């Protein structure tokens, strides 16, 4: 009988070091014998990547928050049901840059969409598929903004400081309520962040044995 694989998501606002630490996490998991597939949201399939472009591209027409939310879940339904779920079922470990907690934080906390509406859409899009572990990289908004100040920003990155304060507050609120969400202080030297990640993943993997 094939043992079910793991599903791990990495969360955090822009500028907290997700890209750098995603590869670090992958290496730790592979060193521990996991076959790891790295993917991202929105995206992860050709169709979902097309939806990602709709979501992130700056355009003259303003995108309504309901449109934004539904597009997020449309991409997620395709990704979850055609990629993540089959891989986990066959025993692989899926490491995903963002999942539904991002939508709860960005569209719920940031945009003000009701959580009960997001919960309904999550159930519709991916049923009971949720990460076994969600790692949230946390940093003060001013610090995160300073790291992305000089790069070209997409439509969501341009949402402003108050928006990202609400996003951060929602992430921290969810972490207090859900034991599967672990907060890592990203406002440290990279070596300290990665020490924390190594310890966290070691504990997680030990618990699965």
Backbone bond lengths (Angstrom), bond angles and torsions (degrees), N, CA, C in turn:
res aa  C-N    CA-C-N  psi(-1)  N-CA   C-N-CA  omega(-1)  CA-C   N-CA-C  phi
1 X - - - 1.465 - - 1.530 109.75 -
2 X 1.338 116.82 130.81 1.461 121.26 -179.76 1.522 109.76 -76.39
3 X 1.324 115.50 127.86 1.457 120.05 177.21 1.521 110.02 -75.80
4 X 1.330 116.67 135.33 1.455 121.57 177.73 1.522 110.09 -59.23
5 X 1.332 116.07 140.05 1.455 120.25 177.18 1.518 111.86 -80.66
6 X 1.327 115.31 -174.87 1.458 121.27 179.93 1.524 110.41 -104.68
7 X 1.307 114.74 152.29 1.461 122.15 174.77 1.526 106.95 -123.94
8 X 1.336 115.94 115.12 1.457 122.34 -177.16 1.519 108.55 -123.05
9 X 1.328 116.65 132.29 1.463 120.22 176.89 1.518 110.13 -115.95
10 X 1.317 115.04 149.83 1.459 122.41 177.01 1.519 107.71 -117.13
11 X 1.319 115.89 125.04 1.459 122.02 -175.40 1.523 110.85 -121.89
12 X 1.321 115.10 161.82 1.450 121.36 176.43 1.513 110.25 152.61
13 X 1.322 115.83 155.63 1.456 120.10 178.18 1.526 109.77 -73.52
14 X 1.321 115.60 174.00 1.457 120.78 177.72 1.529 109.93 -62.42
15 X 1.328 115.92 142.31 1.450 120.25 174.81 1.510 116.03 87.57
16 X 1.343 118.39 8.22 1.467 119.70 -178.67 1.531 112.67 -98.63
17 X 1.327 117.52 -1.34 1.462 119.99 176.66 1.505 115.27 95.16
18 X 1.332 117.79 26.34 1.464 119.67 -179.06 1.527 112.35 -61.78
19 X 1.323 116.36 -45.54 1.469 119.40 -176.44 1.526 111.63 -60.53
20 X 1.323 116.94 -45.16 1.463 121.47 179.69 1.520 111.05 -62.74
21 X 1.314 116.23 -44.61 1.467 119.98 -173.83 1.521 113.19 -81.90
22 X 1.315 117.66 -18.32 1.463 120.10 176.14 1.533 109.84 -60.82
23 X 1.321 116.53 -45.70 1.464 120.59 179.88 1.531 110.73 -68.14
24 X 1.320 117.02 -36.24 1.470 120.98 177.27 1.529 110.25 -62.19
25 X 1.322 116.93 -44.89 1.469 121.49 178.86 1.526 109.87 -63.07
26 X 1.325 115.62 -43.21 1.468 119.12 178.52 1.526 110.77 -56.49
27 X 1.324 116.91 -45.13 1.460 120.60 -178.27 1.529 111.81 -63.39
28 X 1.314 116.86 -40.47 1.464 120.10 178.08 1.527 110.47 -62.06
29 X 1.313 116.49 -46.42 1.467 120.25 -179.28 1.528 111.20 -62.68
30 X 1.323 116.50 -43.01 1.464 119.62 179.31 1.527 111.12 -66.30
31 X 1.326 117.07 -36.73 1.463 120.26 176.59 1.523 112.00 -63.76
32 X 1.333 115.29 -22.05 1.462 120.52 177.96 1.530 112.28 -98.28
33 X 1.319 115.72 19.47 1.461 120.12 171.84 1.512 116.49 86.12
34 X 1.340 117.62 10.15 1.458 119.99 -179.30 1.533 110.66 -87.97
35 X 1.324 116.29 141.21 1.459 120.72 168.48 1.524 106.60 -88.07
36 X 1.331 116.77 112.45 1.460 121.32 -169.09 1.524 111.28 -108.96
37 X 1.316 115.46 132.52 1.461 122.48 171.70 1.518 106.84 -116.27
38 X 1.338 115.86 122.01 1.461 121.28 179.83 1.525 108.96 -97.03
39 X 1.320 116.10 134.21 1.455 120.91 179.59 1.521 109.02 -144.01
40 X 1.323 116.78 -177.17 1.469 117.98 -176.24 1.522 111.17 -149.58
41 X 1.349 113.51 163.29 1.454 120.58 174.56 1.523 110.22 -135.11
42 X 1.340 117.24 148.76 1.460 123.54 -13.74 1.527 110.27 -64.63
43 X 1.311 115.13 144.01 1.461 120.95 -178.43 1.506 111.14 137.51
44 X 1.332 116.14 -155.31 1.455 121.09 176.48 1.514 115.31 97.52
45 X 1.333 117.32 -14.92 1.464 122.41 171.78 1.530 105.96 -139.91
46 X 1.332 119.13 161.70 1.473 119.12 178.50 1.528 112.80 -55.56
47 X 1.328 117.50 -44.02 1.462 120.36 179.66 1.525 111.03 -65.03
48 X 1.333 116.71 -45.64 1.459 120.45 -179.47 1.528 111.57 -66.10
49 X 1.329 117.68 -31.89 1.466 120.50 176.15 1.530 110.81 -67.08
50 X 1.328 117.58 -34.91 1.467 120.45 175.14 1.533 110.37 -63.20
51 X 1.327 115.86 -41.25 1.466 119.85 177.90 1.527 110.07 -65.19
52 X 1.328 116.74 -36.92 1.470 120.53 176.96 1.536 111.10 -56.29
53 X 1.308 116.05 -43.07 1.461 119.38 179.43 1.521 111.48 -62.76
54 X 1.329 116.58 -38.45 1.466 120.05 176.02 1.527 110.85 -61.28
55 X 1.313 116.04 -39.50 1.460 121.16 -175.80 1.527 113.10 -73.30
56 X 1.314 117.74 -37.24 1.463 120.72 -169.73 1.527 115.00 -100.44
57 X 1.315 117.23 -16.78 1.465 119.80 -176.13 1.523 110.98 -74.85
58 X 1.331 115.27 132.42 1.463 120.32 174.36 1.525 108.99 -72.14
59 X 1.334 115.50 135.24 1.470 119.87 -179.52 1.529 109.07 -147.33
60 X 1.308 116.02 166.49 1.473 120.16 -179.30 1.526 111.44 -68.92
61 X 1.323 116.72 -37.37 1.466 120.19 -178.84 1.523 110.33 -78.01
62 X 1.321 117.06 124.70 1.464 121.17 177.75 1.521 109.79 -69.47
63 X 1.326 116.02 139.39 1.459 120.59 178.88 1.529 109.61 -93.11
64 X 1.309 116.54 122.91 1.454 121.11 177.09 1.524 109.98 -64.61
65 X 1.320 117.05 145.91 1.461 121.35 -176.93 1.527 111.91 -61.45
66 X 1.327 117.52 -32.19 1.469 120.30 178.57 1.533 110.23 -69.47
67 X 1.322 115.99 -39.53 1.469 120.12 175.56 1.523 109.83 -61.34
68 X 1.338 116.39 -46.95 1.461 121.60 179.23 1.524 111.04 -56.60
69 X 1.316 116.06 -46.29 1.463 120.99 -177.67 1.520 111.59 -65.13
70 X 1.320 116.83 -44.64 1.461 119.84 -178.79 1.530 111.12 -67.25
71 X 1.320 117.54 -36.37 1.463 119.85 176.80 1.527 110.76 -65.12
72 X 1.329 117.03 -39.64 1.462 120.35 176.59 1.523 110.66 -56.84
73 X 1.313 116.65 -46.93 1.461 119.84 -177.28 1.527 112.32 -76.19
74 X 1.324 118.33 -27.27 1.467 120.07 174.36 1.520 109.90 -63.76
75 X 1.338 116.30 -47.00 1.465 119.75 177.66 1.520 110.43 -62.49
76 X 1.325 116.51 -39.82 1.471 120.89 -177.37 1.528 111.55 -67.42
77 X 1.310 117.63 -39.90 1.462 120.16 179.60 1.527 110.37 -59.90
78 X 1.336 116.05 -45.34 1.464 120.11 179.22 1.527 110.98 -63.31
79 X 1.313 116.46 -44.87 1.457 122.93 -178.10 1.524 111.92 -65.81
80 X 1.329 115.07 -48.89 1.467 119.95 -176.01 1.520 111.97 -65.01
81 X 1.316 116.47 -43.52 1.464 119.80 -171.75 1.528 113.31 -83.89
82 X 1.331 117.09 -24.58 1.471 118.64 -178.49 1.521 113.81 -104.92
83 X 1.333 117.55 -16.42 1.464 120.35 -178.15 1.523 112.12 -122.57
84 X 1.321 117.44 -64.34 1.465 120.07 -171.39 1.526 112.45 -62.55
85 X 1.311 116.50 -53.08 1.468 120.04 -176.20 1.526 112.59 -60.07
86 X 1.342 119.71 -47.75 1.470 119.13 178.38 1.530 113.34 -62.10
87 X 1.323 117.33 -39.03 1.466 119.74 -179.77 1.522 111.74 -65.67
88 X 1.315 116.65 -45.32 1.464 120.48 179.26 1.522 110.57 -63.75
89 X 1.328 116.01 -38.54 1.460 120.39 -179.08 1.532 111.88 -65.11
90 X 1.326 117.08 -31.50 1.469 119.45 -179.18 1.533 112.33 -87.53
91 X 1.336 117.16 -0.83 1.455 120.50 173.21 1.508 116.33 106.49
92 X 1.333 117.66 2.92 1.466 120.62 178.60 1.525 110.64 -81.19
93 X 1.327 115.46 161.87 1.455 121.17 173.02 1.522 108.29 -102.23
94 X 1.320 116.33 122.29 1.466 121.91 178.84 1.524 108.45 -100.11
95 X 1.321 115.78 124.14 1.461 122.74 176.56 1.524 107.05 -111.26
96 X 1.314 116.95 112.71 1.464 121.53 -170.83 1.529 111.56 -116.35
97 X 1.317 114.88 126.96 1.459 122.18 173.37 1.531 107.46 -77.15
98 X 1.329 115.54 95.96 1.466 126.41 -177.63 1.533 112.48 82.06
99 X 1.336 114.08 148.38 1.462 122.03 169.41 1.530 106.62 -152.25
100 X 1.300 119.25 -149.28 1.467 121.55 -170.74 1.527 113.56 -65.06
101 X 1.330 118.66 -26.66 1.465 118.27 176.68 1.532 110.95 -60.16
102 X 1.330 117.59 -29.77 1.466 120.02 174.78 1.522 111.27 -61.71
103 X 1.315 116.19 -42.07 1.461 119.55 -179.44 1.520 111.04 -68.46
104 X 1.320 117.10 -39.07 1.460 119.72 175.12 1.528 110.30 -60.05
105 X 1.340 116.96 -39.85 1.460 120.88 -177.66 1.531 111.71 -76.46
106 X 1.328 116.94 -48.25 1.469 120.58 -174.40 1.527 112.78 -78.77
107 X 1.329 116.38 -54.46 1.454 117.96 -178.54 1.532 111.95 -80.83
108 X 1.328 117.18 -32.58 1.462 120.47 176.98 1.519 111.69 -78.87
109 X 1.330 116.57 -65.82 1.449 120.37 -178.93 1.517 112.89 -66.91
110 X 1.334 116.29 -46.34 1.460 120.37 -174.98 1.514 114.36 -76.19
111 X 1.333 117.11 -47.52 1.464 121.07 -174.73 1.525 113.56 -93.94
112 X 1.336 116.98 -19.49 1.455 119.29 178.23 1.513 115.38 92.81
113 X 1.335 118.62 13.14 1.459 120.57 174.61 1.531 108.57 -66.79
114 X 1.320 116.61 138.00 1.461 120.82 -177.40 1.530 110.61 -64.22
115 X 1.326 115.61 135.72 1.461 120.13 -178.29 1.517 111.32 -61.99
116 X 1.315 118.11 -35.89 1.473 119.20 179.84 1.523 111.30 -63.11
117 X 1.337 116.84 -31.81 1.462 120.05 176.26 1.531 110.61 -71.01
118 X 1.321 116.60 -39.24 1.459 120.66 177.61 1.525 110.86 -67.24
119 X 1.318 117.19 -37.91 1.463 120.76 178.30 1.528 110.74 -63.37
120 X 1.326 116.86 -39.94 1.470 120.83 177.52 1.531 110.08 -62.74
121 X 1.331 116.72 -45.36 1.459 120.24 -179.17 1.528 111.88 -67.13
122 X 1.324 116.44 -35.67 1.468 119.74 177.51 1.522 110.79 -63.56
123 X 1.317 116.40 -43.46 1.466 120.18 179.11 1.527 110.19 -63.50
124 X 1.320 116.37 -40.47 1.459 120.66 179.68 1.523 111.09 -66.97
125 X 1.347 117.31 -41.10 1.466 121.53 -173.25 1.515 113.09 -76.82
126 X 1.352 117.57 -40.45 1.468 118.25 -174.33 1.524 114.46 -141.11
127 X 1.316 117.56 17.30 1.470 123.17 174.55 1.530 111.12 48.94
128 X 1.309 117.33 -122.53 1.463 120.87 -175.07 1.535 113.09 -97.59
129 X 1.320 117.28 14.79 1.456 120.17 177.67 1.528 109.70 -79.96
130 X 1.336 115.80 110.60 1.458 122.53 177.59 1.523 108.65 -135.90
131 X 1.329 117.75 153.07 1.466 119.33 177.99 1.527 112.42 -60.02
132 X 1.321 115.45 141.97 1.468 120.30 172.61 1.525 110.08 -72.04
133 X 1.323 115.81 -27.70 1.461 122.43 177.82 1.518 108.21 -146.59
134 X 1.328 115.40 130.79 1.460 121.44 173.00 1.519 107.96 -117.60
135 X 1.329 116.07 124.26 1.459 122.08 178.28 1.519 107.95 -103.80
136 X 1.331 115.91 119.81 1.460 120.82 179.07 1.521 109.61 -106.48
137 X 1.325 116.83 114.86 1.463 122.62 176.14 1.521 108.10 -84.89
138 X 1.314 116.05 115.58 1.460 121.04 -172.90 1.522 111.63 -110.89
139 X 1.328 115.80 135.84 1.464 121.69 174.48 1.519 108.23 -151.42
140 X 1.336 118.00 150.33 1.466 120.40 174.70 1.525 110.71 -55.35
141 X 1.312 116.01 143.77 1.458 120.72 -175.41 1.523 111.51 -58.77
142 X 1.320 118.66 -41.55 1.461 120.79 -179.38 1.529 111.48 -60.57
143 X 1.339 116.07 -38.86 1.459 119.73 179.20 1.524 111.10 -67.85
144 X 1.318 116.09 -43.14 1.468 120.19 179.74 1.526 110.75 -65.01
145 X 1.348 116.68 -41.72 1.458 120.43 179.94 1.530 111.14 -62.46
146 X 1.316 116.33 -37.89 1.465 119.92 -178.98 1.527 111.46 -61.33
147 X 1.338 116.50 -31.05 1.460 120.71 -177.68 1.524 113.21 -75.70
148 X 1.337 117.20 -22.88 1.471 120.03 -177.75 1.528 112.07 -110.30
149 X 1.323 116.64 6.53 1.461 121.38 -173.20 1.519 112.97 -58.66
150 X 1.325 117.15 -37.19 1.459 120.71 -172.38 1.519 114.26 -96.64
151 X 1.318 117.36 6.75 1.463 118.29 179.49 1.529 109.75 -108.15
152 X 1.336 115.16 159.57 1.463 119.77 177.26 1.524 109.28 -67.48
153 X 1.322 116.34 130.21 1.458 120.61 -174.22 1.519 111.34 -105.18
154 X 1.353 115.06 141.17 1.455 119.25 178.82 1.531 110.28 -80.82
155 X 1.324 115.91 -177.93 1.466 120.84 -174.11 1.527 112.25 -59.09
156 X 1.325 117.55 -42.35 1.463 120.30 -177.42 1.527 110.70 -75.47
157 X 1.314 117.80 -36.72 1.468 120.67 178.51 1.522 112.06 -62.36
158 X 1.326 117.29 -20.81 1.456 121.73 -179.25 1.526 112.98 -88.28
159 X 1.319 117.69 12.45 1.466 121.04 -173.46 1.521 114.62 -74.96
160 X 1.331 118.67 -14.19 1.454 119.95 173.04 1.520 114.75 101.76
161 X 1.338 114.46 161.37 1.455 121.82 -173.48 1.523 112.51 -63.06
162 X 1.342 118.39 -45.01 1.467 120.57 -177.67 1.526 110.90 -62.99
163 X 1.317 116.14 -38.57 1.465 120.07 176.11 1.523 110.32 -57.74
164 X 1.334 117.53 -48.24 1.460 120.77 -177.15 1.530 112.90 -72.03
165 X 1.307 117.63 -24.62 1.468 119.73 171.67 1.525 109.79 -65.23
166 X 1.327 116.88 -41.77 1.468 120.75 178.13 1.525 111.05 -66.64
167 X 1.330 115.95 -38.62 1.470 120.43 177.32 1.523 110.07 -60.76
168 X 1.331 116.88 -48.36 1.468 120.43 -179.58 1.523 110.98 -61.67
169 X 1.322 116.71 -43.46 1.465 120.25 179.60 1.532 110.92 -58.53
170 X 1.338 116.35 -41.05 1.471 119.87 -179.10 1.517 110.96 -67.61
171 X 1.322 117.91 -41.70 1.467 120.21 177.10 1.531 110.53 -57.42
172 X 1.322 116.32 -48.58 1.469 120.01 -177.81 1.527 111.27 -65.75
173 X 1.310 116.23 -36.02 1.467 120.43 176.66 1.527 110.52 -63.08
174 X 1.326 117.40 -44.53 1.468 120.50 179.33 1.524 110.99 -64.01
175 X 1.326 116.97 -39.08 1.466 120.67 -178.09 1.520 111.65 -63.61
176 X 1.327 117.15 -31.99 1.466 120.46 178.79 1.530 111.65 -69.63
177 X 1.323 116.11 -26.40 1.461 120.83 -174.37 1.525 113.59 -98.28
178 X 1.323 117.99 -17.47 1.465 121.34 -172.56 1.529 109.14 -125.82
179 X 1.315 116.25 114.85 1.472 121.27 -176.65 1.526 112.38 -68.32
180 X 1.327 117.62 -15.13 1.465 120.03 179.38 1.525 112.36 -81.84
181 X 1.338 117.05 -7.44 1.465 121.32 177.48 1.520 108.52 -100.65
182 X 1.319 116.48 119.73 1.462 121.86 179.72 1.527 109.32 -111.95
183 X 1.330 115.60 130.02 1.465 121.69 -178.90 1.521 109.68 -93.35
184 X 1.315 116.45 129.94 1.459 122.76 174.80 1.526 108.00 -118.20
185 X 1.317 117.07 128.39 1.461 122.38 179.95 1.525 109.71 -70.53
186 X 1.321 116.45 107.49 1.463 120.96 -178.89 1.524 112.45 -88.76
187 X 1.325 116.53 -0.93 1.456 120.66 179.39 1.532 110.43 -92.78
188 X 1.328 115.54 43.29 1.456 123.39 177.97 1.528 108.11 -126.86
189 X 1.306 115.36 174.17 1.463 119.11 169.43 1.521 108.85 -59.58
190 X 1.326 116.57 148.01 1.459 121.00 -177.09 1.527 111.24 -55.82
191 X 1.304 118.18 -38.93 1.468 120.63 -178.98 1.524 111.19 -62.33
192 X 1.335 117.34 -37.06 1.463 121.08 179.37 1.528 110.11 -71.11
193 X 1.322 116.67 -40.95 1.469 120.31 176.76 1.526 109.76 -58.55
194 X 1.305 116.28 -44.89 1.464 119.76 -176.25 1.527 111.70 -73.29
195 X 1.319 118.00 -28.88 1.463 119.80 171.71 1.525 110.01 -62.32
196 X 1.326 116.17 -42.56 1.467 120.15 178.64 1.522 111.18 -64.69
197 X 1.323 116.32 -40.64 1.465 120.09 179.13 1.523 110.88 -64.85
198 X 1.312 116.77 -42.04 1.469 120.91 179.55 1.537 110.30 -61.14
199 X 1.318 116.52 -43.13 1.467 120.99 179.33 1.526 111.06 -65.67
200 X 1.321 116.20 -44.34 1.460 121.10 -179.27 1.522 111.43 -61.62
201 X 1.323 116.68 -46.99 1.460 120.85 -178.66 1.526 111.23 -68.45
202 X 1.327 116.74 -35.30 1.455 119.48 176.58 1.515 111.43 -61.81
203 X 1.328 116.51 -42.50 1.465 120.44 178.44 1.517 111.22 -65.96
204 X 1.336 116.03 -42.54 1.462 120.35 179.72 1.522 111.42 -60.49
205 X 1.320 117.11 -48.39 1.453 121.08 -178.04 1.528 111.67 -65.99
206 X 1.314 117.12 -36.10 1.475 120.66 178.07 1.514 110.60 -63.90
207 X 1.331 116.38 -38.14 1.468 120.41 -179.90 1.513 112.52 -67.94
208 X 1.338 117.54 -21.91 1.469 120.79 -177.45 1.523 112.50 -86.27
209 X 1.338 117.93 -10.33 1.457 120.69 -175.94 1.528 112.06 -77.12
